[in-house]
Amino acid sequence: MRTAYKCRAHPTPEQAAMLGRTFGCVRLVWNKTLHERNERYRSDGAATSYRETDAALTGWKRTAELAFLSEVSCVPLQQTLRHQHTAFQNFFARRSRRPRFKSRTGRQSAHYTRSAFRMRDGVLTLAKTSSPLRFIWSFNDLDVTVLDPTMVVVSREQDGRWYVTFAVDIAPRDPAEPTGHVVGVDLGLTSLLVTSDGDRTILPQNLLRKARNLARHQRRMARCQRGSRNRRRAKTKVAAAHRKVRNARQDFLHRTTTRLVRSADLIVIEDLHVAGMVRNRNLARAISNASWGEFRRQLEYKCEQADRTLVVIDRWYPSSKMCSACGHVLAKLPLSVRRWTCPNCRIRHDRDHNAAKNILAAGRVAAREASGDACGADVRRQGHALPLSAVKQETRAVRQSV
């Protein structure tokens, strides 16, 4: 199983200069290759293979204008070509957007494979450098002296901080002990998530406070003159504020997802179309701040590591409009209505808690369907959403009031 460990790095001035040149060469190779790819496709309508880009890179190094590309390690440059080739494959397969040009003011990184670094007794030495790169190891579950990474990524963030990431192949972990508990999760904005047990999780105050500080630094940068030294300083402070918000959000999501995985054997969530929902300019900021996509990503790999079952039901399943007690489905339920009374059984529902109960009931049907105990069409285990068919009676048969 592949995993990664990211640490703070503290290069010497000589190492920082060499890495800075490497970043510049990586950026130049990426942008020049991307430009030639685009021009060839516009003129001839032909795609460019990785072999052709690799041959072009060799030719660039032999010219007087780009001979400085030979001063840095060739491995990060070749890895850049591989990454761009993969990016275009994902773009044509409609898995990602079109590759864009890299900026010198953004995050800089260089990927080193085994042939471009040496790792012995916890000491890392990169190609084209004479002294080891100092980094801070803070993972107690793994001894750094026995670390055998397959790839090392050195990066510099916009706020000036350096990081080194180790990609490591580790043995699968032991499955977690069964708890005998199942839970349905409804994601929201007022509360980040509401479980079928009635537990609510809201965004922590420290994250909201850091977001307000970020807005204050952005206003200060907007008042600075473009190209001035004060604007560069203000931009660094904005980048640092972004890092604090990002770290606080990641820490909160990791704690929340870990708690869910440890507490339940079966976790059921909805397949939300986040990319389409953020197009709503009134809710885009709140949805992005909630990080629903990152929440699902963490749940997926943590459930796989702990041998838990994660069920993703169809995005068109009427979880909010369906009564969890009798199965009655409302014709319309505006987003502003947070509580409603079922016209059939007269039970008063909290919108989010009721949705979490229905999500759990549908997830149980999907789990039985995957094991061959039931049939159904409107929920599925993992994968993208499918068109919703008629609501089956099995969903009502397994409903559960928690």
C-alpha positions as CSV (number, residue, x, y, z in Angstrom):
1,M,0.0,0.0,0.0
2,R,1.4,3.4,-1.0
3,T,1.3,6.2,1.5
4,A,3.1,9.6,1.9
5,Y,4.8,11.4,4.8
6,K,5.2,15.2,4.5
7,C,7.8,17.0,6.6
8,R,9.2,20.5,7.1
9,A,12.6,20.9,5.4
10,H,15.3,23.4,6.1
11,P,17.8,23.6,3.2
12,T,21.0,25.4,3.5
13,P,21.5,28.5,1.3
14,E,23.5,26.5,-1.3
15,Q,20.8,23.8,-1.3
16,A,18.1,26.4,-1.6
17,A,19.9,28.0,-4.6
18,M,20.2,24.6,-6.3
19,L,16.6,23.7,-5.6
20,G,15.5,27.1,-6.9
21,R,17.3,26.5,-10.2
22,T,15.7,23.1,-10.4
23,F,12.2,24.6,-9.8
24,G,12.9,27.1,-12.6
25,C,14.0,24.4,-15.0
26,V,11.0,22.2,-14.2
27,R,8.7,25.1,-14.8
28,L,10.4,26.0,-18.1
29,V,10.2,22.4,-19.4
30,W,6.6,22.2,-18.4
31,N,5.6,25.5,-20.0
32,K,7.7,25.0,-23.2
33,T,6.4,21.5,-23.7
34,L,2.8,22.5,-23.1
35,H,3.2,25.4,-25.6
36,E,4.6,23.1,-28.3
37,R,1.8,20.5,-27.6
38,N,-0.8,23.2,-28.1
39,E,0.7,24.6,-31.2
40,R,1.1,21.2,-32.8
41,Y,-2.5,20.3,-32.1
42,R,-3.8,23.6,-33.5
43,S,-1.7,23.4,-36.7
44,D,-1.7,19.7,-37.4
45,G,-4.4,18.3,-35.2
46,A,-2.0,15.7,-33.9
47,A,-1.3,14.7,-30.3
48,T,2.2,14.5,-28.8
49,S,3.6,11.4,-27.1
50,Y,5.8,11.2,-24.1
51,R,8.6,9.8,-26.3
52,E,8.5,12.9,-28.5
53,T,8.6,15.2,-25.6
54,D,11.6,13.3,-24.1
55,A,13.5,13.6,-27.4
56,A,12.7,17.3,-27.6
57,L,14.1,17.8,-24.0
58,T,17.3,16.1,-25.1
59,G,17.5,18.4,-28.1
60,W,17.0,21.5,-25.9
61,K,19.9,20.6,-23.7
62,R,22.2,20.6,-26.7
63,T,21.4,24.1,-27.7
64,A,23.3,27.1,-26.4
65,E,20.2,28.9,-25.2
66,L,18.9,26.0,-23.0
67,A,22.2,24.4,-22.1
68,F,21.6,25.3,-18.4
69,L,19.0,22.5,-18.2
70,S,22.0,20.1,-17.8
71,E,23.1,21.9,-14.6
72,V,20.2,20.4,-12.6
73,S,19.2,16.7,-12.2
74,C,17.5,15.3,-15.2
75,V,15.1,13.2,-13.2
76,P,12.7,16.1,-12.1
77,L,12.6,17.2,-15.7
78,Q,11.7,13.8,-17.0
79,Q,9.1,13.4,-14.2
80,T,7.6,16.7,-15.4
81,L,7.1,15.3,-18.9
82,R,5.5,12.2,-17.4
83,H,3.1,14.2,-15.3
84,Q,2.1,16.4,-18.2
85,H,1.5,13.3,-20.4
86,T,-0.7,11.8,-17.6
87,A,-2.5,15.2,-17.2
88,F,-3.5,15.2,-20.9
89,Q,-4.7,11.6,-20.7
90,N,-6.9,12.5,-17.8
91,F,-8.1,15.6,-19.7
92,F,-9.1,13.6,-22.8
93,A,-10.8,11.0,-20.5
94,R,-12.8,13.9,-18.9
95,R,-11.4,13.2,-15.5
96,S,-9.7,16.6,-15.1
97,R,-9.5,20.0,-16.7
98,R,-7.0,21.0,-19.4
99,P,-3.4,21.4,-18.2
100,R,-2.4,25.0,-17.7
101,F,0.9,26.9,-17.6
102,K,2.8,27.1,-14.3
103,S,3.6,30.4,-12.7
104,R,6.8,31.4,-10.8
105,T,4.7,32.9,-8.0
106,G,2.9,29.7,-7.2
107,R,3.8,26.5,-5.4
108,Q,7.1,25.0,-6.7
109,S,8.0,21.3,-6.6
110,A,10.4,18.8,-8.0
111,H,10.0,15.0,-8.0
112,Y,13.0,12.7,-7.4
113,T,12.9,9.0,-8.1
114,R,15.3,6.4,-6.6
115,S,18.0,7.2,-9.1
116,A,18.1,10.9,-8.0
117,F,18.4,10.6,-4.2
118,R,20.0,8.5,-1.5
119,M,18.4,7.7,1.8
120,R,20.6,5.9,4.4
121,D,20.0,5.8,8.1
122,G,17.4,8.6,7.9
123,V,19.8,10.9,6.0
124,L,18.5,12.3,2.7
125,T,20.9,13.4,0.0
126,L,19.5,14.7,-3.3
127,A,21.2,14.7,-6.7
128,K,23.5,17.7,-7.6
129,T,23.9,18.5,-3.8
130,S,26.9,17.6,-1.7
131,S,25.4,17.8,1.8
132,P,22.3,16.1,3.3
133,L,19.0,17.9,3.3
134,R,17.8,18.6,6.8
135,F,14.1,17.8,7.6
136,I,12.0,17.4,10.7
137,W,10.5,13.9,11.2
138,S,7.4,13.9,13.4
139,F,5.8,10.5,12.8
140,N,6.1,8.3,15.8
141,D,4.6,5.2,14.2
142,L,7.5,4.8,11.7
143,D,11.3,4.9,12.3
144,V,13.0,7.2,9.9
145,T,16.2,5.2,9.9
146,V,14.4,2.3,8.2
147,L,12.5,4.5,5.7
148,D,12.8,3.3,2.1
149,P,11.0,5.8,-0.1
150,T,10.2,5.2,-3.7
151,M,10.0,8.9,-4.5
152,V,10.9,12.2,-2.8
153,V,9.1,15.4,-3.6
154,V,10.7,18.7,-2.5
155,S,8.4,21.7,-2.6
156,R,8.4,25.4,-1.6
157,E,5.1,27.0,-0.7
158,Q,4.1,30.6,-1.6
159,D,4.8,31.7,2.0
160,G,8.5,30.6,1.7
161,R,8.3,27.3,3.7
162,W,10.1,24.2,2.4
163,Y,8.7,20.7,2.6
164,V,9.8,17.2,1.6
165,T,7.4,14.4,1.0
166,F,8.3,10.7,1.1
167,A,6.3,8.2,-0.9
168,V,6.6,4.8,0.8
169,D,5.2,1.4,0.2
170,I,4.0,-0.1,3.5
171,A,2.4,-3.3,4.4
172,P,-1.4,-3.3,4.8
173,R,-2.5,-2.5,8.3
174,D,-4.5,-4.9,10.5
175,P,-8.3,-4.4,10.2
176,A,-9.9,-2.5,13.0
177,E,-12.0,-4.3,15.6
178,P,-15.7,-4.5,14.6
179,T,-18.0,-2.2,16.6
180,G,-21.4,-3.6,15.6
181,H,-22.5,0.0,14.8
182,V,-23.8,1.5,11.5
183,V,-24.2,5.2,10.8
184,G,-25.6,7.4,8.0
185,V,-24.1,10.9,7.4
186,D,-25.8,13.9,5.9
187,L,-23.5,16.7,4.9
188,G,-24.5,20.3,5.2
189,L,-23.4,23.9,5.6
190,T,-24.9,25.0,8.9
191,S,-23.6,21.8,10.4
192,L,-20.8,20.1,8.5
193,L,-22.4,16.7,9.1
194,V,-25.4,15.2,11.0
195,T,-25.4,11.5,11.7
196,S,-28.3,9.2,12.0
197,D,-27.6,9.0,15.7
198,G,-28.5,12.7,16.0
199,D,-24.9,13.9,16.5
200,R,-24.1,17.3,14.9
201,T,-20.6,18.4,14.0
202,I,-20.1,22.1,13.2
203,L,-17.0,23.9,12.0
204,P,-14.7,24.8,14.8
205,Q,-14.3,28.5,15.9
206,N,-10.6,28.5,15.3
207,L,-11.2,27.8,11.6
208,L,-13.7,30.6,11.4
209,R,-11.3,33.0,13.2
210,K,-8.5,32.1,10.8
211,A,-10.8,32.7,7.8
212,R,-11.5,36.2,9.2
213,N,-7.8,36.9,9.5
214,L,-7.3,35.8,5.9
215,A,-9.9,38.3,4.7
216,R,-8.2,41.0,6.7
217,H,-4.8,40.3,5.1
218,Q,-6.4,40.2,1.7
219,R,-7.9,43.6,2.1
220,R,-4.5,44.9,3.1
221,M,-2.9,43.5,0.0
222,A,-5.6,44.9,-2.2
223,R,-4.6,48.4,-1.0
224,C,-1.0,48.0,-1.9
225,Q,0.4,49.2,-5.2
226,R,1.0,46.4,-7.7
227,G,4.7,45.6,-8.2
228,S,5.8,47.3,-4.9
229,R,7.8,45.8,-2.1
230,N,4.9,46.2,0.3
231,R,2.6,44.2,-1.9
232,R,5.1,41.4,-2.0
233,R,5.3,41.4,1.7
234,A,1.5,41.5,2.0
235,K,1.2,38.6,-0.5
236,T,3.5,36.5,1.7
237,K,1.3,37.2,4.7
238,V,-1.8,36.3,2.7
239,A,-0.1,33.0,1.7
240,A,0.7,32.3,5.4
241,A,-2.9,33.0,6.3
242,H,-4.1,30.6,3.6
243,R,-1.7,28.0,5.1
244,K,-3.2,28.4,8.6
245,V,-6.7,28.1,7.3
246,R,-5.8,25.0,5.2
247,N,-4.0,23.3,8.1
248,A,-6.9,24.0,10.5
249,R,-9.4,22.6,8.0
250,Q,-7.3,19.5,7.3
251,D,-6.8,18.8,11.0
252,F,-10.6,19.2,11.6
253,L,-11.5,16.8,8.7
254,H,-8.9,14.2,9.8
255,R,-10.2,14.2,13.3
256,T,-13.8,13.9,12.2
257,T,-13.3,11.2,9.6
258,T,-11.1,9.2,12.0
259,R,-13.7,9.3,14.7
260,L,-16.4,8.1,12.2
261,V,-14.2,5.2,11.0
262,R,-13.4,4.1,14.5
263,S,-17.1,4.2,15.6
264,A,-18.9,2.3,12.9
265,D,-18.5,-0.7,10.7
266,L,-20.8,0.6,8.0
267,I,-20.8,4.3,6.9
268,V,-23.3,5.7,4.4
269,I,-23.0,9.0,2.6
270,E,-24.5,10.7,-0.4
271,D,-22.8,11.2,-3.8
272,L,-22.9,15.0,-3.9
273,H,-22.1,16.8,-7.2
274,V,-19.7,19.3,-5.5
275,A,-18.3,20.7,-8.8
276,G,-21.8,21.7,-9.9
277,M,-23.0,23.0,-6.6
278,V,-20.1,25.5,-6.3
279,R,-21.4,27.2,-9.4
280,N,-24.0,28.8,-7.2
281,R,-22.4,32.1,-6.4
282,N,-24.4,32.5,-3.2
283,L,-23.2,29.2,-1.7
284,A,-19.9,28.7,-3.5
285,R,-17.8,30.0,-0.6
286,A,-19.7,28.1,2.1
287,I,-19.5,24.8,0.1
288,S,-15.8,25.2,-0.6
289,N,-15.2,25.9,3.0
290,A,-17.0,22.8,4.0
291,S,-14.7,20.6,1.9
292,W,-17.2,17.9,1.1
293,G,-15.0,16.4,-1.6
294,E,-12.0,16.2,0.8
295,F,-14.2,14.7,3.5
296,R,-15.3,11.9,1.2
297,R,-11.7,11.3,0.0
298,Q,-10.5,10.8,3.5
299,L,-13.3,8.5,4.4
300,E,-12.6,6.3,1.3
301,Y,-9.0,5.6,2.1
302,K,-9.5,5.4,5.8
303,C,-12.3,2.9,5.4
304,E,-10.1,0.9,3.1
305,Q,-7.2,0.9,5.6
306,A,-9.5,-0.1,8.5
307,D,-11.5,-2.7,6.5
308,R,-14.7,-0.7,7.0
309,T,-17.6,-0.6,4.5
310,L,-18.4,2.8,2.9
311,V,-21.6,3.0,0.9
312,V,-22.3,5.9,-1.4
313,I,-25.9,6.3,-2.4
314,D,-27.2,7.9,-5.5
315,R,-27.3,11.7,-5.5
316,W,-30.9,11.8,-6.6
317,Y,-32.2,9.8,-3.7
318,P,-34.8,11.9,-1.9
319,S,-33.2,11.7,1.5
320,S,-34.5,15.1,2.8
321,K,-38.0,14.9,1.3
322,M,-38.8,11.4,2.5
323,C,-40.3,10.7,5.9
324,S,-38.1,8.3,7.8
325,A,-41.1,6.9,9.7
326,C,-43.7,6.1,7.0
327,G,-41.8,6.6,3.7
328,H,-44.0,9.5,2.4
329,V,-42.2,11.7,-0.1
330,L,-42.9,15.4,-0.3
331,A,-43.3,17.0,-3.7
332,K,-41.2,20.0,-2.8
333,L,-39.0,21.0,0.2
334,P,-37.2,24.4,-0.1
335,L,-33.7,24.7,1.3
336,S,-34.9,27.3,3.8
337,V,-37.2,24.8,5.5
338,R,-35.2,23.2,8.3
339,R,-38.1,21.4,10.1
340,W,-41.2,19.9,8.6
341,T,-44.2,17.8,9.6
342,C,-45.1,14.7,7.6
343,P,-48.6,15.1,6.2
344,N,-49.1,11.4,6.4
345,C,-48.0,10.3,9.9
346,R,-47.8,13.8,11.5
347,I,-44.3,13.3,12.8
348,R,-42.1,16.4,13.2
349,H,-38.7,16.0,11.5
350,D,-35.5,17.9,11.6
351,R,-34.4,18.1,8.0
352,D,-30.8,17.0,8.4
353,H,-31.4,14.3,11.0
354,N,-34.3,12.8,8.9
355,A,-32.0,12.8,5.8
356,A,-29.3,11.0,7.8
357,K,-31.8,8.3,8.8
358,N,-33.0,7.8,5.2
359,I,-29.4,7.7,4.0
360,L,-28.6,4.9,6.5
361,A,-31.7,2.9,5.5
362,A,-30.8,3.2,1.8
363,G,-27.2,2.3,2.6
364,R,-28.3,-0.9,4.3
365,V,-30.3,-1.9,1.2
366,A,-27.2,-1.2,-1.0
367,A,-25.0,-3.2,1.3
368,R,-27.4,-6.2,1.2
369,E,-27.6,-5.8,-2.6
370,A,-23.8,-6.0,-2.8
371,S,-23.8,-9.2,-0.8
372,G,-26.6,-10.7,-2.8
373,D,-29.3,-10.6,-0.1
374,A,-31.5,-8.0,-1.8
375,C,-32.2,-6.3,-5.1
376,G,-32.5,-2.6,-5.8
377,A,-31.8,0.0,-8.4
378,D,-31.8,3.4,-6.8
379,V,-28.6,3.0,-4.7
380,R,-25.3,1.6,-5.5
381,R,-22.0,0.9,-3.7
382,Q,-19.2,3.4,-4.7
383,G,-18.8,4.9,-8.1
384,H,-20.6,7.8,-9.8
385,A,-24.3,8.6,-9.6
386,L,-26.8,6.8,-11.7
387,P,-30.3,8.0,-12.8
388,L,-32.8,7.4,-10.0
389,S,-35.4,4.7,-10.6
390,A,-38.6,4.3,-8.7
391,V,-38.2,4.2,-4.9
392,K,-38.4,0.5,-4.0
393,Q,-40.4,-0.9,-1.1
394,E,-37.2,-2.5,0.3
395,T,-36.0,1.0,1.3
396,R,-39.2,1.3,3.5
397,A,-38.8,-2.2,4.8
398,V,-35.4,-1.5,6.3
399,R,-36.0,1.9,7.6
400,Q,-34.8,2.5,11.1
401,S,-35.7,5.1,13.6
402,V,-32.6,6.0,15.6
